[in-house]
Amino acid sequence: MNSLLLDSLFKGYRLELCQKVRNHFGSGPPDPEDIVQQTFMKVSELQLQKPIANPKAFLFSLAKNLCIDHFRKQSRHEKLVDSIFLEANLDAIEQVSAETIMLRDETLTQLDEFVNSLNQKQKILLRASRIEGLTYQQISEQTGYSVSDICRTLHLTIEKLTSDFLEQESLADQYSTNASLSRKRV
């Protein structure tokens, strides 16, 4: 896109677009400024054959779609965490308190460590399937892996994550039991 046109769109609509995003979706996350920046980055990448008939409506629609995409990704991420909690027979943490936030952060940190211990293939397939929401066929087209290989690898990956969680929980329970027994002896 022509840089002069992009500059004039930015100067003309940036503040109004930020306010509109803030009014419709709140102050974040996603941050309205970030959404507006992403919007103008997308516009700058466009190779338009003809001018935009209604630039204001176009920008608002693009910003709205970026917000919706953000919420969809966030929802998929939360579903992944919830499914791992469920498969590991862990209770979902729903009450908001300092303790539950700390426990959730600790669990997410453990999940991050477990995911980082996966091999590159497992990480790619897990991200594509559970976070990006792609079908096995779409993943196959992107990666070149067969659908059956993807299915088998993801099944083993989820089993490994679940096993890691259960092992961690078992170790924590043993530590807790040993600590309480040693306190009783004293």
CNS distance restraints for C-alpha pairs under 8 A (distance, minus, plus):
assign (resid   1 and name CA) (resid   5 and name CA) 7.42 0.50 0.50
assign (resid   1 and name CA) (resid   6 and name CA) 6.86 0.50 0.50
assign (resid   1 and name CA) (resid  43 and name CA) 7.27 0.50 0.50
assign (resid   1 and name CA) (resid  44 and name CA) 5.33 0.50 0.50
assign (resid   1 and name CA) (resid  45 and name CA) 6.72 0.50 0.50
assign (resid   1 and name CA) (resid  46 and name CA) 5.99 0.50 0.50
assign (resid   1 and name CA) (resid  47 and name CA) 6.03 0.50 0.50
assign (resid   1 and name CA) (resid  48 and name CA) 6.89 0.50 0.50
assign (resid   2 and name CA) (resid   6 and name CA) 6.23 0.50 0.50
assign (resid   2 and name CA) (resid  44 and name CA) 7.96 0.50 0.50
assign (resid   3 and name CA) (resid   7 and name CA) 5.93 0.50 0.50
assign (resid   3 and name CA) (resid  44 and name CA) 7.86 0.50 0.50
assign (resid   4 and name CA) (resid   8 and name CA) 6.19 0.50 0.50
assign (resid   5 and name CA) (resid   9 and name CA) 6.16 0.50 0.50
assign (resid   6 and name CA) (resid  10 and name CA) 6.05 0.50 0.50
assign (resid   6 and name CA) (resid  40 and name CA) 7.72 0.50 0.50
assign (resid   6 and name CA) (resid  43 and name CA) 7.70 0.50 0.50
assign (resid   6 and name CA) (resid  44 and name CA) 6.79 0.50 0.50
assign (resid   7 and name CA) (resid  11 and name CA) 6.16 0.50 0.50
assign (resid   8 and name CA) (resid  12 and name CA) 5.86 0.50 0.50
assign (resid   9 and name CA) (resid  13 and name CA) 5.83 0.50 0.50
assign (resid   9 and name CA) (resid  14 and name CA) 7.63 0.50 0.50
assign (resid   9 and name CA) (resid  55 and name CA) 7.69 0.50 0.50
assign (resid  10 and name CA) (resid  14 and name CA) 5.20 0.50 0.50
assign (resid  10 and name CA) (resid  40 and name CA) 7.22 0.50 0.50
assign (resid  13 and name CA) (resid  17 and name CA) 5.75 0.50 0.50
assign (resid  13 and name CA) (resid  56 and name CA) 7.07 0.50 0.50
assign (resid  14 and name CA) (resid  18 and name CA) 6.12 0.50 0.50
assign (resid  14 and name CA) (resid  36 and name CA) 6.86 0.50 0.50
assign (resid  15 and name CA) (resid  19 and name CA) 6.25 0.50 0.50
assign (resid  16 and name CA) (resid  20 and name CA) 6.11 0.50 0.50
assign (resid  17 and name CA) (resid  21 and name CA) 6.14 0.50 0.50
assign (resid  17 and name CA) (resid  36 and name CA) 6.76 0.50 0.50
assign (resid  17 and name CA) (resid  59 and name CA) 7.67 0.50 0.50
assign (resid  17 and name CA) (resid  60 and name CA) 6.57 0.50 0.50
assign (resid  17 and name CA) (resid  63 and name CA) 7.93 0.50 0.50
assign (resid  18 and name CA) (resid  22 and name CA) 6.08 0.50 0.50
assign (resid  18 and name CA) (resid  32 and name CA) 5.43 0.50 0.50
assign (resid  18 and name CA) (resid  33 and name CA) 6.07 0.50 0.50
assign (resid  18 and name CA) (resid  36 and name CA) 6.26 0.50 0.50
assign (resid  19 and name CA) (resid  23 and name CA) 6.03 0.50 0.50
assign (resid  19 and name CA) (resid  32 and name CA) 7.77 0.50 0.50
assign (resid  20 and name CA) (resid  24 and name CA) 6.20 0.50 0.50
assign (resid  20 and name CA) (resid  60 and name CA) 7.90 0.50 0.50
assign (resid  21 and name CA) (resid  25 and name CA) 5.73 0.50 0.50
assign (resid  21 and name CA) (resid  26 and name CA) 7.15 0.50 0.50
assign (resid  21 and name CA) (resid  32 and name CA) 5.70 0.50 0.50
assign (resid  21 and name CA) (resid  35 and name CA) 7.92 0.50 0.50
assign (resid  21 and name CA) (resid  63 and name CA) 7.29 0.50 0.50
assign (resid  21 and name CA) (resid  64 and name CA) 7.22 0.50 0.50
assign (resid  22 and name CA) (resid  26 and name CA) 4.54 0.50 0.50
assign (resid  22 and name CA) (resid  27 and name CA) 5.28 0.50 0.50
assign (resid  22 and name CA) (resid  28 and name CA) 7.78 0.50 0.50
assign (resid  22 and name CA) (resid  32 and name CA) 5.75 0.50 0.50
assign (resid  25 and name CA) (resid  67 and name CA) 7.64 0.50 0.50
assign (resid  26 and name CA) (resid  32 and name CA) 7.90 0.50 0.50
assign (resid  27 and name CA) (resid  31 and name CA) 5.90 0.50 0.50
assign (resid  27 and name CA) (resid  32 and name CA) 6.37 0.50 0.50
assign (resid  28 and name CA) (resid  32 and name CA) 6.63 0.50 0.50
assign (resid  30 and name CA) (resid  34 and name CA) 6.97 0.50 0.50
assign (resid  30 and name CA) (resid  35 and name CA) 6.90 0.50 0.50
assign (resid  30 and name CA) (resid  67 and name CA) 7.04 0.50 0.50
assign (resid  30 and name CA) (resid  70 and name CA) 7.12 0.50 0.50
assign (resid  31 and name CA) (resid  35 and name CA) 6.45 0.50 0.50
assign (resid  32 and name CA) (resid  36 and name CA) 6.19 0.50 0.50
assign (resid  33 and name CA) (resid  37 and name CA) 6.15 0.50 0.50
assign (resid  34 and name CA) (resid  38 and name CA) 6.13 0.50 0.50
assign (resid  35 and name CA) (resid  39 and name CA) 6.03 0.50 0.50
assign (resid  35 and name CA) (resid  63 and name CA) 6.18 0.50 0.50
assign (resid  35 and name CA) (resid  66 and name CA) 6.69 0.50 0.50
assign (resid  35 and name CA) (resid  67 and name CA) 6.90 0.50 0.50
assign (resid  36 and name CA) (resid  40 and name CA) 6.31 0.50 0.50
assign (resid  36 and name CA) (resid  63 and name CA) 6.46 0.50 0.50
assign (resid  37 and name CA) (resid  41 and name CA) 6.15 0.50 0.50
assign (resid  38 and name CA) (resid  42 and name CA) 6.13 0.50 0.50
assign (resid  38 and name CA) (resid  63 and name CA) 7.91 0.50 0.50
assign (resid  38 and name CA) (resid  66 and name CA) 7.81 0.50 0.50
assign (resid  39 and name CA) (resid  43 and name CA) 6.27 0.50 0.50
assign (resid  39 and name CA) (resid  59 and name CA) 6.93 0.50 0.50
assign (resid  39 and name CA) (resid  62 and name CA) 6.21 0.50 0.50
assign (resid  39 and name CA) (resid  63 and name CA) 5.55 0.50 0.50
assign (resid  39 and name CA) (resid  66 and name CA) 7.44 0.50 0.50
assign (resid  40 and name CA) (resid  44 and name CA) 6.05 0.50 0.50
assign (resid  41 and name CA) (resid  45 and name CA) 6.45 0.50 0.50
assign (resid  42 and name CA) (resid  46 and name CA) 6.63 0.50 0.50
assign (resid  52 and name CA) (resid  58 and name CA) 7.57 0.50 0.50
assign (resid  54 and name CA) (resid  58 and name CA) 6.18 0.50 0.50
assign (resid  55 and name CA) (resid  59 and name CA) 6.01 0.50 0.50
assign (resid  56 and name CA) (resid  60 and name CA) 6.19 0.50 0.50
assign (resid  57 and name CA) (resid  61 and name CA) 6.02 0.50 0.50
assign (resid  58 and name CA) (resid  62 and name CA) 6.15 0.50 0.50
assign (resid  59 and name CA) (resid  63 and name CA) 6.11 0.50 0.50
assign (resid  60 and name CA) (resid  64 and name CA) 6.07 0.50 0.50
assign (resid  61 and name CA) (resid  65 and name CA) 6.15 0.50 0.50
assign (resid  62 and name CA) (resid  66 and name CA) 6.25 0.50 0.50
assign (resid  63 and name CA) (resid  67 and name CA) 6.33 0.50 0.50
assign (resid  64 and name CA) (resid  68 and name CA) 6.27 0.50 0.50
assign (resid  65 and name CA) (resid  69 and name CA) 6.09 0.50 0.50
assign (resid  66 and name CA) (resid  70 and name CA) 6.21 0.50 0.50
assign (resid  67 and name CA) (resid  71 and name CA) 6.34 0.50 0.50
assign (resid  68 and name CA) (resid  72 and name CA) 6.17 0.50 0.50
assign (resid  69 and name CA) (resid  73 and name CA) 6.22 0.50 0.50
assign (resid  70 and name CA) (resid  74 and name CA) 6.18 0.50 0.50
assign (resid  71 and name CA) (resid  75 and name CA) 6.01 0.50 0.50
assign (resid  72 and name CA) (resid  76 and name CA) 6.19 0.50 0.50
assign (resid  73 and name CA) (resid  77 and name CA) 6.16 0.50 0.50
assign (resid  73 and name CA) (resid 131 and name CA) 6.45 0.50 0.50
assign (resid  73 and name CA) (resid 132 and name CA) 6.57 0.50 0.50
assign (resid  74 and name CA) (resid  78 and name CA) 6.21 0.50 0.50
assign (resid  75 and name CA) (resid  79 and name CA) 6.14 0.50 0.50
assign (resid  76 and name CA) (resid  80 and name CA) 6.18 0.50 0.50
assign (resid  76 and name CA) (resid 130 and name CA) 6.55 0.50 0.50
assign (resid  76 and name CA) (resid 131 and name CA) 5.33 0.50 0.50
assign (resid  76 and name CA) (resid 132 and name CA) 7.24 0.50 0.50
assign (resid  76 and name CA) (resid 133 and name CA) 6.91 0.50 0.50
assign (resid  77 and name CA) (resid  81 and name CA) 6.39 0.50 0.50
assign (resid  77 and name CA) (resid 130 and name CA) 7.10 0.50 0.50
assign (resid  77 and name CA) (resid 131 and name CA) 5.30 0.50 0.50
assign (resid  78 and name CA) (resid  82 and name CA) 6.08 0.50 0.50
assign (resid  79 and name CA) (resid  83 and name CA) 5.96 0.50 0.50
assign (resid  80 and name CA) (resid  84 and name CA) 6.24 0.50 0.50
assign (resid  80 and name CA) (resid 130 and name CA) 5.91 0.50 0.50
assign (resid  80 and name CA) (resid 131 and name CA) 7.10 0.50 0.50
assign (resid  81 and name CA) (resid  85 and name CA) 6.17 0.50 0.50
assign (resid  82 and name CA) (resid  86 and name CA) 6.06 0.50 0.50
assign (resid  82 and name CA) (resid  92 and name CA) 6.65 0.50 0.50
assign (resid  83 and name CA) (resid  87 and name CA) 6.03 0.50 0.50
assign (resid  84 and name CA) (resid  88 and name CA) 6.04 0.50 0.50
assign (resid  84 and name CA) (resid 158 and name CA) 7.59 0.50 0.50
assign (resid  84 and name CA) (resid 161 and name CA) 7.50 0.50 0.50
assign (resid  84 and name CA) (resid 162 and name CA) 6.49 0.50 0.50
assign (resid  85 and name CA) (resid  89 and name CA) 6.11 0.50 0.50
assign (resid  85 and name CA) (resid  90 and name CA) 4.85 0.50 0.50
assign (resid  85 and name CA) (resid  91 and name CA) 6.65 0.50 0.50
assign (resid  85 and name CA) (resid  92 and name CA) 6.51 0.50 0.50
assign (resid  86 and name CA) (resid  90 and name CA) 5.80 0.50 0.50
assign (resid  86 and name CA) (resid  91 and name CA) 7.05 0.50 0.50
assign (resid  86 and name CA) (resid  92 and name CA) 7.49 0.50 0.50
assign (resid  87 and name CA) (resid 162 and name CA) 6.23 0.50 0.50
assign (resid  88 and name CA) (resid 162 and name CA) 5.07 0.50 0.50
assign (resid  88 and name CA) (resid 163 and name CA) 7.41 0.50 0.50
assign (resid  88 and name CA) (resid 165 and name CA) 6.28 0.50 0.50
assign (resid  88 and name CA) (resid 166 and name CA) 5.99 0.50 0.50
assign (resid  93 and name CA) (resid 100 and name CA) 6.45 0.50 0.50
assign (resid  93 and name CA) (resid 104 and name CA) 6.86 0.50 0.50
assign (resid  94 and name CA) (resid 100 and name CA) 7.88 0.50 0.50
assign (resid  95 and name CA) (resid 100 and name CA) 6.65 0.50 0.50
assign (resid  96 and name CA) (resid 100 and name CA) 6.06 0.50 0.50
assign (resid  96 and name CA) (resid 101 and name CA) 6.52 0.50 0.50
assign (resid  97 and name CA) (resid 101 and name CA) 6.03 0.50 0.50
assign (resid  98 and name CA) (resid 102 and name CA) 6.10 0.50 0.50
assign (resid  99 and name CA) (resid 103 and name CA) 6.10 0.50 0.50
assign (resid 100 and name CA) (resid 104 and name CA) 5.95 0.50 0.50
assign (resid 101 and name CA) (resid 105 and name CA) 6.06 0.50 0.50
assign (resid 102 and name CA) (resid 106 and name CA) 6.07 0.50 0.50
assign (resid 103 and name CA) (resid 107 and name CA) 6.06 0.50 0.50
assign (resid 104 and name CA) (resid 108 and name CA) 6.03 0.50 0.50
assign (resid 105 and name CA) (resid 109 and name CA) 6.03 0.50 0.50
assign (resid 106 and name CA) (resid 110 and name CA) 6.22 0.50 0.50
assign (resid 107 and name CA) (resid 111 and name CA) 6.09 0.50 0.50
assign (resid 108 and name CA) (resid 112 and name CA) 6.04 0.50 0.50
assign (resid 109 and name CA) (resid 113 and name CA) 6.24 0.50 0.50
assign (resid 110 and name CA) (resid 114 and name CA) 6.12 0.50 0.50
assign (resid 111 and name CA) (resid 115 and name CA) 6.05 0.50 0.50
assign (resid 111 and name CA) (resid 161 and name CA) 7.75 0.50 0.50
assign (resid 111 and name CA) (resid 165 and name CA) 7.86 0.50 0.50
assign (resid 112 and name CA) (resid 116 and name CA) 6.04 0.50 0.50
assign (resid 113 and name CA) (resid 117 and name CA) 6.30 0.50 0.50
assign (resid 114 and name CA) (resid 118 and name CA) 6.85 0.50 0.50
assign (resid 114 and name CA) (resid 161 and name CA) 6.46 0.50 0.50
assign (resid 114 and name CA) (resid 164 and name CA) 7.04 0.50 0.50
assign (resid 115 and name CA) (resid 123 and name CA) 6.86 0.50 0.50
assign (resid 115 and name CA) (resid 161 and name CA) 7.41 0.50 0.50
assign (resid 116 and name CA) (resid 123 and name CA) 7.72 0.50 0.50
assign (resid 118 and name CA) (resid 122 and name CA) 5.92 0.50 0.50
assign (resid 118 and name CA) (resid 123 and name CA) 6.14 0.50 0.50
assign (resid 118 and name CA) (resid 157 and name CA) 7.81 0.50 0.50
assign (resid 119 and name CA) (resid 123 and name CA) 6.32 0.50 0.50
assign (resid 120 and name CA) (resid 124 and name CA) 6.17 0.50 0.50
assign (resid 121 and name CA) (resid 125 and name CA) 6.18 0.50 0.50
assign (resid 122 and name CA) (resid 126 and name CA) 5.93 0.50 0.50
assign (resid 122 and name CA) (resid 153 and name CA) 6.70 0.50 0.50
assign (resid 122 and name CA) (resid 154 and name CA) 6.93 0.50 0.50
assign (resid 122 and name CA) (resid 157 and name CA) 6.41 0.50 0.50
assign (resid 123 and name CA) (resid 127 and name CA) 6.04 0.50 0.50
assign (resid 124 and name CA) (resid 128 and name CA) 6.12 0.50 0.50
assign (resid 125 and name CA) (resid 129 and name CA) 5.97 0.50 0.50
assign (resid 125 and name CA) (resid 139 and name CA) 7.37 0.50 0.50
assign (resid 125 and name CA) (resid 150 and name CA) 6.96 0.50 0.50
assign (resid 125 and name CA) (resid 153 and name CA) 7.91 0.50 0.50
assign (resid 125 and name CA) (resid 154 and name CA) 6.78 0.50 0.50
assign (resid 126 and name CA) (resid 130 and name CA) 5.62 0.50 0.50
assign (resid 126 and name CA) (resid 131 and name CA) 7.28 0.50 0.50
assign (resid 126 and name CA) (resid 154 and name CA) 6.52 0.50 0.50
assign (resid 126 and name CA) (resid 157 and name CA) 7.76 0.50 0.50
assign (resid 127 and name CA) (resid 131 and name CA) 4.95 0.50 0.50
assign (resid 127 and name CA) (resid 132 and name CA) 6.19 0.50 0.50
assign (resid 128 and name CA) (resid 132 and name CA) 4.90 0.50 0.50
assign (resid 128 and name CA) (resid 133 and name CA) 6.25 0.50 0.50
assign (resid 128 and name CA) (resid 134 and name CA) 5.67 0.50 0.50
assign (resid 128 and name CA) (resid 139 and name CA) 6.67 0.50 0.50
assign (resid 129 and name CA) (resid 133 and name CA) 4.98 0.50 0.50
assign (resid 129 and name CA) (resid 134 and name CA) 5.04 0.50 0.50
assign (resid 129 and name CA) (resid 135 and name CA) 6.46 0.50 0.50
assign (resid 129 and name CA) (resid 136 and name CA) 7.14 0.50 0.50
assign (resid 129 and name CA) (resid 139 and name CA) 7.50 0.50 0.50
assign (resid 130 and name CA) (resid 134 and name CA) 7.64 0.50 0.50
assign (resid 134 and name CA) (resid 138 and name CA) 5.92 0.50 0.50
assign (resid 134 and name CA) (resid 139 and name CA) 6.30 0.50 0.50
assign (resid 135 and name CA) (resid 139 and name CA) 6.24 0.50 0.50
assign (resid 136 and name CA) (resid 140 and name CA) 6.01 0.50 0.50
assign (resid 136 and name CA) (resid 147 and name CA) 5.76 0.50 0.50
assign (resid 136 and name CA) (resid 150 and name CA) 6.68 0.50 0.50
assign (resid 136 and name CA) (resid 151 and name CA) 7.28 0.50 0.50
assign (resid 137 and name CA) (resid 141 and name CA) 6.26 0.50 0.50
assign (resid 137 and name CA) (resid 147 and name CA) 6.18 0.50 0.50
assign (resid 138 and name CA) (resid 142 and name CA) 6.29 0.50 0.50
assign (resid 139 and name CA) (resid 143 and name CA) 5.92 0.50 0.50
assign (resid 139 and name CA) (resid 144 and name CA) 7.84 0.50 0.50
assign (resid 139 and name CA) (resid 145 and name CA) 7.70 0.50 0.50
assign (resid 139 and name CA) (resid 147 and name CA) 7.99 0.50 0.50
assign (resid 139 and name CA) (resid 150 and name CA) 7.93 0.50 0.50
assign (resid 140 and name CA) (resid 144 and name CA) 5.14 0.50 0.50
assign (resid 140 and name CA) (resid 145 and name CA) 5.02 0.50 0.50
assign (resid 140 and name CA) (resid 146 and name CA) 5.68 0.50 0.50
assign (resid 140 and name CA) (resid 147 and name CA) 5.86 0.50 0.50
assign (resid 140 and name CA) (resid 150 and name CA) 7.41 0.50 0.50
assign (resid 141 and name CA) (resid 145 and name CA) 7.68 0.50 0.50
assign (resid 145 and name CA) (resid 149 and name CA) 6.34 0.50 0.50
assign (resid 145 and name CA) (resid 150 and name CA) 6.50 0.50 0.50
assign (resid 146 and name CA) (resid 150 and name CA) 6.25 0.50 0.50
assign (resid 147 and name CA) (resid 151 and name CA) 6.13 0.50 0.50
assign (resid 148 and name CA) (resid 152 and name CA) 6.05 0.50 0.50
assign (resid 149 and name CA) (resid 153 and name CA) 5.92 0.50 0.50
assign (resid 150 and name CA) (resid 154 and name CA) 5.99 0.50 0.50
assign (resid 151 and name CA) (resid 155 and name CA) 6.09 0.50 0.50
assign (resid 152 and name CA) (resid 156 and name CA) 6.24 0.50 0.50
assign (resid 153 and name CA) (resid 157 and name CA) 5.99 0.50 0.50
assign (resid 154 and name CA) (resid 158 and name CA) 6.06 0.50 0.50
assign (resid 155 and name CA) (resid 159 and name CA) 6.20 0.50 0.50
assign (resid 156 and name CA) (resid 160 and name CA) 6.06 0.50 0.50
assign (resid 157 and name CA) (resid 161 and name CA) 6.22 0.50 0.50
assign (resid 158 and name CA) (resid 162 and name CA) 6.03 0.50 0.50
assign (resid 159 and name CA) (resid 163 and name CA) 5.97 0.50 0.50
assign (resid 160 and name CA) (resid 164 and name CA) 6.02 0.50 0.50
assign (resid 161 and name CA) (resid 165 and name CA) 6.22 0.50 0.50
assign (resid 162 and name CA) (resid 166 and name CA) 6.17 0.50 0.50
assign (resid 163 and name CA) (resid 167 and name CA) 5.99 0.50 0.50
assign (resid 164 and name CA) (resid 168 and name CA) 6.06 0.50 0.50
assign (resid 165 and name CA) (resid 169 and name CA) 6.06 0.50 0.50
assign (resid 166 and name CA) (resid 170 and name CA) 6.04 0.50 0.50
assign (resid 167 and name CA) (resid 171 and name CA) 6.19 0.50 0.50
assign (resid 168 and name CA) (resid 172 and name CA) 6.18 0.50 0.50
assign (resid 169 and name CA) (resid 173 and name CA) 6.13 0.50 0.50
assign (resid 170 and name CA) (resid 174 and name CA) 6.19 0.50 0.50
assign (resid 171 and name CA) (resid 175 and name CA) 6.14 0.50 0.50
assign (resid 172 and name CA) (resid 176 and name CA) 6.11 0.50 0.50
assign (resid 173 and name CA) (resid 177 and name CA) 6.09 0.50 0.50
assign (resid 174 and name CA) (resid 178 and name CA) 6.06 0.50 0.50
assign (resid 175 and name CA) (resid 179 and name CA) 6.03 0.50 0.50
assign (resid 176 and name CA) (resid 180 and name CA) 6.22 0.50 0.50
assign (resid 177 and name CA) (resid 181 and name CA) 6.17 0.50 0.50
assign (resid 178 and name CA) (resid 182 and name CA) 6.15 0.50 0.50
assign (resid 179 and name CA) (resid 183 and name CA) 6.29 0.50 0.50
assign (resid 180 and name CA) (resid 184 and name CA) 6.34 0.50 0.50
assign (resid 181 and name CA) (resid 185 and name CA) 6.48 0.50 0.50
assign (resid 182 and name CA) (resid 186 and name CA) 6.57 0.50 0.50
